[in-house]
């Protein structure tokens, strides 16, 4: 596939289509802000054998790896970005953020 070249207006500089695709200075911030992401809150985790999973029924209790009162993880696209505690907002659950995970730590977890 051949690159087509164009001249920037008022400039002698020529750029190819391939270069334009990766020029991040041309990304409109409003476009990025309108991209939907999945936000979830993780209360805890556990591992079960399939045998134990198949025995679960209404009223069963599954023990998680967190203690009562421990912080919950706020996940964005399955990446932890903050921690918080459960709150009630107009009879619905919410999360009050108590700490935000620094970007450097998030990148290490990927």
HUKA-V112311 format. One record per pair of residues at least 24 apart in sequence whose ideal C-beta (glycine too) atoms are under 10 Angstrom apart, sorted by sequence separation. I is the first residue (numbers start at 0). J is the second residue. If there is no record, write none. Layout:
BEGIN
I|J  I|J
END
This chain:
BEGIN
41|65  70|94  71|95  73|97  80|104  81|105  71|96  73|98  79|104  80|105  43|69  70|96  71|97  73|99  79|105  42|69  70|97  73|100  78|105  43|71  44|72  70|98  72|100  78|106  42|71  43|72  79|108  41|71  42|72  75|105  78|108  40|71  41|72  78|109  40|72  41|73  77|109  39|72  40|73  41|74  39|73  40|74  38|73  39|74  38|74  39|75  41|77  37|74  38|75  39|76  36|74  37|75  38|76  39|77  41|79  36|75  37|76  36|76  37|77  40|81  41|82  36|78  38|80  40|82  40|83  42|85  36|80  40|85  40|92  40|93  40|94  38|94
END
